[in-house]
Structure formats: C-alpha cells, structure tokens
C-alpha cells in the first residue's frame, strides 16, 4: 500500500494564501487582499498518495485514492 507524502499545493503554489480582490485601494481600483488557501488550509502543502499523486477522499470510513480503488476492485 502506498504512503501519503506532502507536496506543494497547486492552488496557491505552496504559499498558503491566494490573492483576492476586495474593497478599494483609494484610487478607485479594487484592492488585492490575501486569503488563506481553501485547498491546503494555509499550510502550503497537501497530502497525496505517493503512487498516484491523488488526494485521498474518505468513503465508507476508508481513505481512498486511485491506487486503493484499483486494489479493492481486483480483490472483489
């Protein structure tokens, strides 16, 4: 069975935050604000399966990724 490894978050580029537009900057243009990345929760890294590089999901109390799903289908 594959282990979980940490990789940089693709959504924020590993920064842990994204830029958003909100309010005004005083010159009438929208101001940029930093927002915590929703994908990694601000950590800048996500846990993925080292075999398929997919973020596991929880289904029926089990963490499943593409590798585990294939193994379970073969076992059945």
N, C-alpha and C positions, 0 to 999 in steps of 0.2 A: 504494500500500500504506500502511496506517495505521501510525503511530508508536506506541511504548509511552510512556505517561505515568504519573507517580506520583500516586496518590490515597490519602487516608486509609483505613486498614484498617477494614472494617466490624466485624470480630470484636472488636477492642479499642477501637474509637472513636478510633484514632490515638495511643493512649497507649503502645503497645508491650508492654503487660502486661495480664493479666486477673487477677481475684481468684478464689482458690480457698479451700476450707475444709480445714484440716488441723491436727491436734493440738488442744490445748485452751488456752484463754486464761486459765486459773487460776480461773475462776468456773464451770467445768463445761461451758461452751458451746464449740463449735468456734471456733478462731481463724482469722481471714482471713489468707491469705498471698498474696503477689504471685507470679505465674508468667509467664514470658516467653510472649508470644503465639505460638502454633504457626503461625498463618496468615502473619504478616508477619515472623516470626523476631525480634521485638523492635524492629523498625525503626519501626513505626507507620504505614508506608506500603507499598502493593503496586503493582507494575507491571501496568497493564491496557492493552488496546488502546484508543486514543482514539476509534475508530469504534464499537465495540460494547460497550465498558467491561467486557469479559470478560478474566479472567486467562488468558493463553495456556498451552496444555499442549504438551508435546513428544511428537510421534508420528512415528515413522519418521525421526527426526533433524531434523524441522522443527517450529518453534514454530507452533502452530495456534490460531486463535480462530474465532469465528463468521464474521467477515469473510473470512478466508483460506479457510475451508472452502467458503463460497459461491462464491468466485472459482475455486477448484480444480474444483468440480463443473461450473461453467459452461465452464471450459477443456476439460474432458473431453468 
